[in-house]
Amino acid sequence: MAGSGEPRRPHGRGGHHGGGRRGGRHRLFDYGEMRLLVLSLIAQKPTYGYELIRMIEEKFGGSYAPSPGVIYPTLTWLDEAGYARVAEADGRKNYHITPEGEAFLNASRAALDEILSRAATGAAEGRGGRRDVPMPVMRGMENLRTALRLRLRNGGLDKDAEEKIAALLDDAARAIGQV
């Protein structure tokens, strides 16, 4: 976190990019890659969360749109890291890149170029770079994963909540098996 004396970790888990694509996992972006993509878009044009979702969807030819549960925590992280700042305009929080953000983008140019290349490939494939997974299904999986991660991160679950979540997941799995 900026100002805490700790070194900044620009990428998710362990500070490396591409972590979400290793070890058999097939996520479109890891946390650090999404941060780079969002920051690069903010560098092009100061904007707000919903517009970023639309910009990313356009960049992927309509085949991928991050959920608000991905974009807004990313924007919060960029602000807290000092890479972006918020300016209120027309009732919206518009994000602007900072000099630190520009330096971070410049230092991460190779990783950003790889992400943008994947975006171009994903737009051409029409499936966000993931073969054989329909985009609505992928979006639903990502939304579920994000909701679970946020719920678990926000504190321990009591036994009742654990059982309710497990039952919902079991019900969803059974319903999917019957489709």
Summary of the structure (lengths in Angstrom):
residues: 179
radius of gyration: 17.5
end to end distance: 44.6
largest distance: 52.7
contacts: 483
relative contact order: 0.12
helix: 61%
strand: 7%
